[in-house]
Amino acid sequence: MRRFENDVQVIKYEVLKEVAKQAMEGNLEEKYDTIPEKISPGPKPRTRCCVYKERAIIEERVKIARGGDRNNKNNIEIISIACDECSINRYTVTEACRGCLAKWCHEACPVSAIYYVGNRAYIDTKKCIECGKCKNVCPYNAISDVMRPCRRACDAKALYIDKDKKAVIDNGKCVQCGACVYKCPFGAIMDKSYIVDVIEQLKNSKKNSTKVYAVVAPAISSQFTHVKIGQLTRGIKLLGFHDVVEAALGADVIAYHETVEFAKEIDEKQLITSSCCPAFVKHIKNSYPELEEKISSAVSPMIAVSKLIKRMDKDAKIVFIGPCTAKKMEINEDDIRGWTDYVITFEELTSMIDAAEINLEECIEDPLDNASFYGRIFARTGGLTEAIKHVIEEEKLDTEFRSISCDGLAECDKALKMAKVSRLKENFIEGMACKGGCIGGAASVHHGPKDRNEVDKYGKLAIEKKIKDSLRVIKLDDLDLNR
């Protein structure tokens, strides 16, 4: 088995692999309840206090791996039974407390969790709801704040802690970036998986001759580094996919389309933001609705390449494969639903390949060369900006392009705040919700520091060096690229 970063990822992988294997064998509905005991055979638990609790948590993981709660539109779910090991009390009164007469901390607490002993304040952790109001009013800054990893990871501020000390997602604020998924050290948060649907689609395609296409994100260059891209392409086809197409081809299309749009509309709009990252777009709609009109009208590269494929094969089924959990949200949006049929992650692809017992190291290489250098570098922060500059230069467009490339949702938020009050000097915001760009996606096989040079190396392997060379055989005039 490949090396994963930690036990959380290993167990997630094992669950996905077993679900995929049983789905491939056609006995998932009869045997899915055997998976918990298979992964945690006992008598001793692998990670939890007892084997029974461990199996109960794995059972919940299996449910999410089979699609999760279909009534919950959010693709990120919290496993409540697993969310009980963060014993840290977020707020603690330190020695800096002077026992002041004003007692502002006590007055600010909505649940009366502040009490006094010997003129010093204390927090009743059983009552505390971690709202932070006591800390905000303390004149001595005497209350320390140790935030839970999931909340600290959520720059959209969509996570809160309920009265039972469980993490809860505010669906109205969540952008489904998945940062909380891989930052939770106990694996209590998981993204829904649709591998069962994909496997059934692949099985049905053999019966009814429907072709299933895999659209792979350019971030793939930073993931399966133990094999060549051509070997991975072959492995994907061995799963039953008719063909493998780069999402970077859609990036080429969108880079050209978005540049032309920018040149035409910037004088009127004054500011345009990118539309490639669904989590970034969702954050604008959630938190900065007054800037929604500034979002580029272009669809994402995933949707663009899906439209290209379905223009050639109207009955095609398309599966996007990448590191992004927010893409699972994107394909269900009303204005673009139906173009990309399914989304699976690199983690899920790994599980499917291993469940099918495909040895990538022994696979022959199949070519994967659909895009230009600029389409491929969309995988990293700054890639879109470079692509637009390239098109402006190539097409000799008379426009002033001043871009800010935001690396992570926190940086995006700062730029949007400035734009909201008309203090942003740039006229284009490239927003990437994940640090590093797509190569830092939540559903990556590994989450260590990513070398953006690896993306550039992959880009330089492209036969087509310029965007217009990549698009020379594609007719864009009759392709609707607007949302």
C-alpha positions as CSV (number, residue, x, y, z in Angstrom):
1,M,0.0,0.0,0.0
2,R,1.2,3.5,-0.8
3,R,2.4,5.7,2.1
4,F,-0.2,8.2,3.3
5,E,0.4,11.1,5.6
6,N,-1.4,9.8,8.7
7,D,-3.9,7.2,10.0
8,V,-6.9,9.5,9.2
9,Q,-6.1,9.3,5.5
10,V,-5.2,5.6,5.7
11,I,-8.6,4.7,7.2
12,K,-10.4,6.9,4.7
13,Y,-8.6,5.2,1.9
14,E,-9.3,1.8,3.3
15,V,-13.1,2.5,3.5
16,L,-13.2,4.0,0.0
17,K,-11.2,1.0,-1.4
18,E,-13.5,-1.6,0.2
19,V,-16.7,0.3,-0.9
20,A,-15.2,0.5,-4.4
21,K,-14.2,-3.2,-4.4
22,Q,-17.6,-4.4,-3.3
23,A,-19.3,-2.1,-5.9
24,M,-17.1,-3.5,-8.6
25,E,-18.0,-7.0,-7.5
26,G,-21.7,-6.2,-7.4
27,N,-22.3,-7.1,-3.8
28,L,-22.1,-3.8,-2.0
29,E,-25.7,-3.7,-0.9
30,E,-25.4,-7.2,0.6
31,K,-22.0,-6.8,2.2
32,Y,-21.4,-3.1,3.0
33,D,-22.1,-3.8,6.7
34,T,-19.1,-6.1,6.9
35,I,-16.6,-3.3,6.1
36,P,-16.2,-1.9,9.6
37,E,-15.2,-5.3,11.1
38,K,-12.9,-5.9,8.2
39,I,-11.1,-2.7,8.7
40,S,-11.0,-2.9,12.5
41,P,-11.0,-6.7,13.2
42,G,-10.1,-6.3,16.9
43,P,-9.8,-7.3,19.6
44,K,-7.8,-4.1,20.1
45,P,-8.7,-0.8,18.4
46,R,-6.4,0.8,16.0
47,T,-7.0,4.4,16.9
48,R,-10.0,4.8,19.3
49,C,-10.8,3.9,22.9
50,C,-12.4,0.6,22.0
51,V,-13.0,-1.5,18.9
52,Y,-16.8,-1.0,19.1
53,K,-16.6,2.8,18.9
54,E,-14.0,2.5,16.1
55,R,-16.4,0.3,14.1
56,A,-19.3,2.6,14.7
57,I,-17.2,5.5,13.3
58,I,-16.2,3.4,10.3
59,E,-19.8,2.6,9.7
60,E,-20.5,6.3,9.4
61,R,-17.6,6.6,7.0
62,V,-19.1,3.8,4.8
63,K,-22.4,5.7,4.7
64,I,-20.6,8.9,3.4
65,A,-18.5,6.8,1.0
66,R,-21.8,5.5,-0.5
67,G,-23.1,9.0,-1.0
68,G,-23.9,10.2,2.5
69,D,-27.1,12.1,3.4
70,R,-28.8,12.8,0.1
71,N,-31.1,15.3,1.8
72,N,-28.1,17.4,2.9
73,K,-27.0,19.5,-0.1
74,N,-23.6,20.1,1.5
75,N,-21.0,17.7,0.3
76,I,-19.0,18.0,3.5
77,E,-20.4,16.0,6.5
78,I,-19.5,15.8,10.1
79,I,-19.3,12.4,11.7
80,S,-20.8,13.4,15.1
81,I,-19.6,10.2,17.0
82,A,-16.0,10.9,15.9
83,C,-16.1,14.6,17.0
84,D,-15.4,14.1,20.7
85,E,-11.6,14.0,21.1
86,C,-11.0,17.8,21.0
87,S,-10.8,18.0,24.8
88,I,-9.2,21.4,24.6
89,N,-11.2,24.1,26.2
90,R,-10.9,26.9,23.7
91,Y,-11.1,29.8,26.2
92,T,-9.1,29.8,29.5
93,V,-8.7,32.6,32.0
94,T,-5.0,33.2,32.5
95,E,-2.9,34.7,35.4
96,A,-3.4,38.1,33.8
97,C,-6.9,38.3,35.2
98,R,-7.1,41.2,37.7
99,G,-10.6,40.4,39.0
100,C,-11.8,43.8,38.0
101,L,-15.0,45.4,39.4
102,A,-16.6,45.9,35.9
103,K,-16.8,42.2,35.3
104,W,-17.4,42.8,31.6
105,C,-16.6,39.1,30.8
106,H,-19.4,37.9,33.0
107,E,-21.9,40.5,31.6
108,A,-20.9,39.5,28.0
109,C,-21.4,35.8,28.4
110,P,-24.8,34.7,27.0
111,V,-24.8,31.4,28.9
112,S,-23.5,32.5,32.4
113,A,-20.3,30.4,32.1
114,I,-18.2,33.0,33.9
115,Y,-17.9,32.7,37.6
116,Y,-15.6,34.1,40.3
117,V,-13.5,32.7,43.0
118,G,-11.3,34.9,45.2
119,N,-11.8,37.9,42.8
120,R,-10.6,35.9,39.8
121,A,-12.7,34.9,36.9
122,Y,-13.1,31.3,35.8
123,I,-14.9,29.6,32.9
124,D,-17.3,26.8,33.4
125,T,-16.3,24.6,30.4
126,K,-19.5,22.6,30.6
127,K,-21.6,25.7,29.9
128,C,-19.2,27.6,27.6
129,I,-20.3,27.7,23.9
130,E,-17.0,29.1,22.7
131,C,-18.6,32.3,21.4
132,G,-15.6,34.4,22.3
133,K,-17.5,37.3,23.7
134,C,-15.7,37.2,27.0
135,K,-12.3,37.5,25.3
136,N,-13.4,40.4,23.2
137,V,-14.4,42.5,26.2
138,C,-11.6,41.7,28.6
139,P,-9.6,44.9,29.2
140,Y,-6.4,42.9,30.2
141,N,-6.5,40.4,27.3
142,A,-6.5,37.8,30.1
143,I,-8.5,35.1,28.3
144,S,-6.5,32.8,26.0
145,D,-7.9,31.4,22.8
146,V,-7.0,27.9,21.5
147,M,-9.1,27.3,18.5
148,R,-10.0,23.8,17.3
149,P,-8.2,22.8,14.1
150,C,-11.3,22.6,12.0
151,R,-12.5,26.1,12.9
152,R,-9.0,27.5,12.4
153,A,-8.9,25.9,9.0
154,C,-12.2,27.4,7.9
155,D,-11.5,30.9,6.5
156,A,-15.2,31.1,5.4
157,K,-16.1,31.0,9.2
158,A,-18.7,28.4,8.5
159,L,-18.0,26.1,11.5
160,Y,-19.2,26.5,15.0
161,I,-19.4,24.4,18.1
162,D,-22.8,23.4,19.5
163,K,-23.8,23.0,23.2
164,D,-22.6,19.4,23.1
165,K,-19.1,20.5,22.0
166,K,-19.6,19.0,18.5
167,A,-18.6,20.8,15.3
168,V,-21.4,22.0,13.1
169,I,-21.3,23.3,9.6
170,D,-23.3,26.4,8.7
171,N,-24.4,25.5,5.2
172,G,-25.2,29.1,4.4
173,K,-21.6,30.1,4.8
174,C,-19.8,26.9,3.8
175,V,-17.9,27.2,0.4
176,Q,-17.2,23.4,0.5
177,C,-13.4,24.0,0.0
178,G,-12.8,21.0,2.3
179,A,-10.1,22.6,4.4
180,C,-11.7,21.3,7.6
181,V,-11.8,17.7,6.1
182,Y,-8.0,17.3,6.0
183,K,-7.3,19.6,9.0
184,C,-9.4,17.6,11.4
185,P,-6.8,15.3,13.2
186,F,-9.5,12.8,14.2
187,G,-11.1,12.4,10.8
188,A,-14.5,13.6,12.0
189,I,-15.2,15.5,8.8
190,M,-15.5,13.8,5.4
191,D,-16.5,14.7,1.9
192,K,-19.3,12.7,0.3
193,S,-18.1,10.2,-2.3
194,Y,-19.8,9.3,-5.5
195,I,-17.5,6.5,-6.5
196,V,-20.4,4.0,-6.3
197,D,-22.3,6.0,-8.9
198,V,-19.2,6.2,-11.1
199,I,-18.5,2.5,-10.9
200,E,-22.1,1.7,-11.8
201,Q,-21.9,4.1,-14.7
202,L,-18.7,2.4,-15.9
203,K,-20.4,-1.0,-15.6
204,N,-23.5,0.1,-17.5
205,S,-21.4,1.6,-20.2
206,K,-20.2,-1.9,-21.2
207,K,-23.9,-2.9,-21.6
208,N,-25.3,0.1,-23.5
209,S,-22.2,1.3,-25.3
210,T,-22.3,4.7,-23.5
211,K,-18.8,6.3,-23.5
212,V,-17.5,7.5,-20.1
213,Y,-14.8,10.2,-20.3
214,A,-12.4,11.0,-17.5
215,V,-11.5,14.7,-17.3
216,V,-8.4,15.1,-15.1
217,A,-7.3,18.3,-13.4
218,P,-3.8,19.6,-14.2
219,A,-3.0,19.4,-10.5
220,I,-2.5,15.7,-11.2
221,S,1.1,16.6,-11.9
222,S,1.8,17.0,-8.2
223,Q,0.1,13.9,-7.0
224,F,0.9,10.6,-8.6
225,T,4.7,11.2,-8.7
226,H,5.6,7.6,-8.3
227,V,4.5,6.9,-11.9
228,K,4.5,8.7,-15.2
229,I,1.4,10.6,-16.3
230,G,1.1,8.2,-19.2
231,Q,0.9,5.2,-16.9
232,L,-1.8,6.8,-14.8
233,T,-3.7,7.6,-18.0
234,R,-3.5,3.9,-18.9
235,G,-4.6,2.9,-15.4
236,I,-7.7,5.2,-15.7
237,K,-8.7,3.6,-19.0
238,L,-8.3,0.2,-17.5
239,L,-11.0,1.2,-15.0
240,G,-13.4,1.3,-17.9
241,F,-13.1,4.9,-19.1
242,H,-13.3,5.4,-22.9
243,D,-10.8,8.2,-22.9
244,V,-8.9,10.6,-20.6
245,V,-9.0,14.4,-21.4
246,E,-7.1,17.2,-19.7
247,A,-9.2,19.8,-17.9
248,A,-6.3,22.0,-18.9
249,L,-7.8,22.1,-22.4
250,G,-10.8,23.8,-20.9
251,A,-8.4,26.1,-19.1
252,D,-7.0,27.1,-22.5
253,V,-10.5,27.8,-23.7
254,I,-11.5,29.9,-20.6
255,A,-8.2,31.8,-20.6
256,Y,-8.9,33.0,-24.1
257,H,-12.6,33.6,-23.4
258,E,-12.0,35.4,-20.1
259,T,-9.3,37.6,-21.6
260,V,-11.6,38.8,-24.4
261,E,-14.4,39.4,-21.9
262,F,-12.0,41.4,-19.7
263,A,-10.9,43.6,-22.6
264,K,-14.5,44.3,-23.6
265,E,-16.0,44.9,-20.1
266,I,-13.3,46.3,-17.8
267,D,-14.0,49.9,-18.6
268,E,-17.6,49.5,-17.6
269,K,-17.1,47.1,-14.6
270,Q,-13.9,48.5,-13.3
271,L,-13.2,45.2,-11.7
272,I,-13.5,41.5,-12.7
273,T,-12.8,38.4,-10.7
274,S,-12.0,34.9,-11.9
275,S,-14.6,32.2,-12.0
276,C,-12.5,29.1,-12.1
277,C,-12.5,28.2,-8.4
278,P,-16.0,27.3,-7.2
279,A,-15.2,27.9,-3.6
280,F,-13.9,31.4,-4.3
281,V,-17.0,32.2,-6.4
282,K,-19.2,30.8,-3.6
283,H,-17.5,32.9,-1.0
284,I,-18.2,36.1,-3.0
285,K,-21.9,35.1,-3.3
286,N,-22.1,34.3,0.4
287,S,-20.1,37.2,1.9
288,Y,-19.8,39.9,-0.8
289,P,-23.1,39.8,-2.7
290,E,-22.5,43.4,-3.9
291,L,-19.5,42.1,-5.9
292,E,-21.3,39.2,-7.5
293,E,-21.8,41.2,-10.7
294,K,-18.0,41.5,-10.9
295,I,-17.5,37.7,-11.2
296,S,-16.5,36.7,-14.7
297,S,-19.4,35.2,-16.7
298,A,-17.2,32.3,-17.9
299,V,-17.8,28.8,-16.8
300,S,-15.0,26.9,-15.2
301,P,-12.4,24.9,-17.2
302,M,-14.2,21.7,-16.0
303,I,-17.5,22.8,-17.5
304,A,-15.8,24.1,-20.7
305,V,-14.1,20.8,-21.5
306,S,-17.3,18.9,-20.7
307,K,-19.2,21.0,-23.2
308,L,-16.5,20.3,-25.8
309,I,-16.8,16.6,-25.2
310,K,-20.6,16.6,-25.3
311,R,-20.6,18.6,-28.5
312,M,-18.7,15.7,-30.1
313,D,-20.6,13.0,-28.3
314,K,-24.0,14.1,-26.9
315,D,-24.5,10.8,-25.0
316,A,-21.2,11.0,-23.3
317,K,-20.9,10.7,-19.5
318,I,-18.2,12.8,-17.9
319,V,-16.3,12.3,-14.7
320,F,-14.1,15.0,-13.4
321,I,-11.1,13.8,-11.4
322,G,-9.2,16.3,-9.2
323,P,-8.2,17.4,-5.7
324,C,-11.3,19.6,-5.2
325,T,-14.3,18.9,-3.0
326,A,-16.0,22.1,-4.1
327,K,-16.3,20.7,-7.6
328,K,-18.9,18.3,-6.2
329,M,-21.0,21.3,-5.4
330,E,-20.3,23.1,-8.7
331,I,-21.8,20.4,-10.9
332,N,-25.1,20.6,-9.2
333,E,-25.6,24.3,-9.7
334,D,-28.8,25.1,-11.6
335,D,-27.2,27.0,-14.5
336,I,-24.6,24.3,-15.3
337,R,-26.1,21.1,-14.1
338,G,-25.8,18.2,-16.6
339,W,-22.6,19.1,-18.3
340,T,-20.2,17.3,-15.9
341,D,-22.0,14.2,-14.6
342,Y,-19.8,13.1,-11.6
343,V,-16.9,14.4,-9.6
344,I,-14.4,12.1,-7.8
345,T,-11.2,13.1,-6.1
346,F,-7.6,12.0,-6.4
347,E,-8.1,10.1,-3.1
348,E,-11.1,8.3,-4.6
349,L,-9.3,7.5,-7.9
350,T,-6.4,6.0,-5.9
351,S,-8.9,3.8,-4.0
352,M,-10.6,2.7,-7.3
353,I,-7.4,1.8,-9.0
354,D,-6.2,-0.3,-6.0
355,A,-9.7,-1.9,-5.6
356,A,-9.4,-3.0,-9.3
357,E,-5.9,-4.3,-8.5
358,I,-4.3,-2.2,-11.3
359,N,-0.5,-1.9,-10.9
360,L,0.3,1.5,-12.3
361,E,4.0,0.8,-12.2
362,E,3.5,-2.0,-14.7
363,C,1.2,-0.1,-17.1
364,I,2.3,1.0,-20.5
365,E,2.1,4.7,-21.2
366,D,-0.9,6.2,-23.0
367,P,-0.4,9.8,-24.2
368,L,-2.2,12.7,-22.4
369,D,-1.6,15.8,-24.4
370,N,-4.7,17.9,-25.0
371,A,-3.6,21.3,-23.6
372,S,-1.0,24.0,-23.8
373,F,1.6,25.1,-21.2
374,Y,-0.7,27.9,-20.0
375,G,-3.7,25.6,-19.6
376,R,-1.7,23.2,-17.4
377,I,-0.3,25.9,-15.1
378,F,-3.9,26.8,-14.0
379,A,-3.2,24.2,-11.3
380,R,-1.2,26.7,-9.3
381,T,-1.8,30.2,-8.0
382,G,-0.9,32.8,-10.6
383,G,-1.4,30.4,-13.5
384,L,-4.6,32.1,-14.8
385,T,-2.9,35.5,-14.5
386,E,0.0,34.4,-16.7
387,A,-2.4,32.8,-19.2
388,I,-4.4,36.1,-19.5
389,K,-1.2,38.1,-19.9
390,H,-0.1,35.7,-22.6
391,V,-3.4,36.1,-24.6
392,I,-3.3,39.9,-24.3
393,E,0.2,39.9,-25.7
394,E,-0.5,37.4,-28.5
395,E,-3.7,39.1,-29.6
396,K,-2.2,42.5,-29.1
397,L,-5.3,43.7,-27.1
398,D,-5.3,47.3,-26.0
399,T,-6.2,46.9,-22.4
400,E,-4.6,47.6,-19.0
401,F,-4.5,44.4,-17.0
402,R,-3.6,44.8,-13.3
403,S,-4.0,41.5,-11.5
404,I,-3.7,40.3,-7.9
405,S,-3.3,36.6,-7.4
406,C,-4.8,35.5,-4.1
407,D,-3.3,32.4,-2.5
408,G,-5.9,30.9,-0.2
409,L,-9.3,32.0,0.9
410,A,-7.9,34.4,3.6
411,E,-6.0,36.3,0.9
412,C,-9.1,36.3,-1.3
413,D,-11.1,37.8,1.6
414,K,-8.6,40.6,2.1
415,A,-8.7,41.5,-1.6
416,L,-12.5,41.4,-1.6
417,K,-12.7,43.6,1.4
418,M,-10.6,46.2,-0.4
419,A,-12.7,45.9,-3.5
420,K,-15.9,46.3,-1.5
421,V,-14.8,49.8,-0.4
422,S,-13.2,50.6,-3.8
423,R,-9.7,50.6,-2.4
424,L,-8.2,47.8,-4.5
425,K,-5.7,49.2,-7.0
426,E,-5.8,46.1,-9.2
427,N,-8.7,45.5,-11.7
428,F,-8.6,41.7,-11.8
429,I,-8.7,39.3,-8.8
430,E,-7.5,35.8,-9.4
431,G,-9.0,33.8,-6.5
432,M,-7.8,30.4,-5.3
433,A,-9.5,29.1,-2.2
434,C,-6.7,26.6,-1.5
435,K,-3.2,27.7,-0.7
436,G,-0.9,27.1,-3.6
437,G,-3.9,26.8,-5.9
438,C,-5.5,23.5,-7.0
439,I,-2.3,21.6,-6.1
440,G,-3.2,22.3,-2.5
441,G,-6.7,20.9,-2.8
442,A,-8.4,19.3,0.1
443,A,-8.7,15.9,-1.5
444,S,-5.1,15.6,-2.6
445,V,-3.3,12.3,-2.1
446,H,-0.8,14.1,0.1
447,H,-0.9,17.6,1.6
448,G,2.7,18.4,2.1
449,P,4.3,21.5,0.6
450,K,3.8,21.4,-3.2
451,D,6.5,22.6,-5.6
452,R,4.9,24.9,-8.1
453,N,7.9,24.1,-10.3
454,E,6.5,20.6,-10.8
455,V,3.5,22.1,-12.4
456,D,5.6,24.2,-14.6
457,K,7.7,21.2,-15.6
458,Y,4.5,19.4,-16.5
459,G,3.3,22.4,-18.5
460,K,6.6,22.5,-20.4
461,L,6.0,18.9,-21.5
462,A,2.9,20.0,-23.5
463,I,3.4,19.8,-27.3
464,E,1.3,23.0,-27.7
465,K,3.2,25.9,-26.1
466,K,0.7,28.7,-26.9
467,I,-3.0,28.8,-26.2
468,K,-4.0,29.6,-29.7
469,D,-2.0,26.5,-30.9
470,S,-4.0,24.3,-28.5
471,L,-7.3,25.8,-29.7
472,R,-6.6,25.8,-33.4
473,V,-9.0,22.9,-34.2
474,I,-11.7,24.1,-31.8
475,K,-14.6,26.3,-33.0
476,L,-15.4,28.5,-30.0
477,D,-18.0,30.7,-31.7
478,D,-20.8,28.1,-31.3
479,L,-19.7,27.0,-27.8
480,D,-21.6,28.7,-25.0
481,L,-19.0,29.5,-22.4
482,N,-21.1,31.9,-20.3
483,R,-23.0,31.0,-17.2
